[in-house]
Amino acid sequence: MNLALSSQQIEQQQIEQLLRAANANLEIIQCKQNTTSTNDDVIQLVQQGYQNALVISDTQSKGRGQSQREWLSPPSGNIYLSALFKLERPVDGRLSLECGLNILHCPSFAALDGLKLKWANDLYSDAGKWGGILIEPLDSHTVVIGVGINLKQPKAAEHIPQPITNLESLGLQNYTRPQLISEIYLKLAEAVKWFNFDCQNLAQRFNQVAAFKDQWITIERQQQAPLVGYFRGIQHDGALLIQQAAEILPTVCYDGRIVIPI
């Protein structure tokens, strides 16, 4: 009988141990070599009756991002994970912002300078995007949170229509995947707590790390003309504040995405 464990099984055991040590006892943790989508895997676990779960995969064949855009997930040693959480208040767009803010404070990132957030769900830096967040509500109080992080430069980066970077290029050293995955899960759990407490001081916290703040930007919106102006940050409900020419008060924008600055 072959009792040798796969690399995914070893990683799963290590993550379980680290999370138990942090008093985070999940019903189920799955580490996979490949899957279609870790978010879909978590949804299947919900259908089986699980109340909390964490799924990690080395690659995804049908990963997705905001507005169902393709989320490229090549086999390059990067992190693709999804987690199931219950909320105490109805979900809204601020949860994604809280997830980003808390991930920036992973202990492994403490020595990295210039980590930022690009509204509404991109982990960013001056060199480009190094990760992303996808919130998929299953009902008003149940969400699947998907996170993709570039530890190394994706091989398909040249096909992505925006600047892309990775944490190793930004200076991340001496890390292990199980430790970093555990930190990310714990930070997502903290983000849920911040959200449950009505995202205290959200605008102040986000605006300190907002990419492109006080720069001219374009907001690309579905079925509407692009919105162009100075990005003045966000207000407490998570909406963008865009100051257009000759405006005294900024325009409030609740949807769309920031594209390449003008």
C-alpha positions, 0 to 999 in steps of 0.5 A, a space after each residue: 500500500 502506498 502511504 505517501 501523501 501528495 503535496 496537496 495533502 501535506 499542505 492541507 495538514 499544515 494549514 489545518 494545524 496553523 488554523 487550529 493553533 489560531 483557534 480557527 476550527 473549520 468544518 472542512 479544508 480542501 487543497 486541490 491540484 486543479 479545479 474549475 473554480 474554488 468558489 464553485 467548490 465552496 458552493 458545492 460544499 454549502 449544498 452538502 450542508 457545510 457552514 464554513 469551508 476553505 478550498 485552495 487549488 494550485 490552478 483553476 480552469 474557469 476562475 472568474 473575477 468581478 462582473 464574470 470577467 475571466 480570472 487567469 489562474 495558471 500553474 505558477 505557484 500562486 494562491 487561489 482560494 475561496 472561503 465560506 462565511 456567515 454575516 451578521 448583517 446583509 452583505 453590501 459592497 463594503 465587504 470587498 473593501 474590508 477584505 482588501 484592507 485586512 489582507 494588506 495587514 497579513 504579517 508576511 507582508 509587514 516588510 513590503 512597502 507600497 501595497 495599495 487597493 484599487 477600488 473595488 476589489 484589486 490588490 495593487 501597487 505602483 507596479 500593478 495588480 498583484 491580487 484580486 477579491 471576488 465576493 459571491 453572495 449566496 443569500 443576504 447573510 452568506 458569502 463565498 469570498 474568493 482570493 487570487 494572489 500572484 506570488 510569482 509572475 503569471 506566465 500569461 501576464 502579457 495577455 492581461 490588459 492592465 499592469 500585473 506584478 507579484 509579491 516576490 517582485 515586491 520584496 516578499 521573502 522567507 514565506 511558506 504557502 501554508 503560512 500565507 494561506 492561513 494568514 489570508 484566511 484569518 484576515 478574511 475572518 477579521 474583515 467579516 468582523 469589521 463588516 459586522 461592526 458597520 465598517 468603522 472608519 472605512 473611508 479613512 482607512 481605505 483612502 490611506 491606501 487607495 491607488 490613484 487617489 487625487 489623480 485623474 481616472 476613468 470609471 468604466 461603467 456597464 451600459 453608461 458613458 465612462 465617468 472621468 474626473 479626479 478620484 477623491 477617495 470613497 465615502 463611508 458606504 464605499 462609493 467613489 467620489 469623483 470630482 469633475 471639471 468645475 464641480 464643487 461637490 464630487 459625483 458619487 459613483 457606486 459601480 464600475 471599475 477604474 481603468 488606466 488613469 488619463 
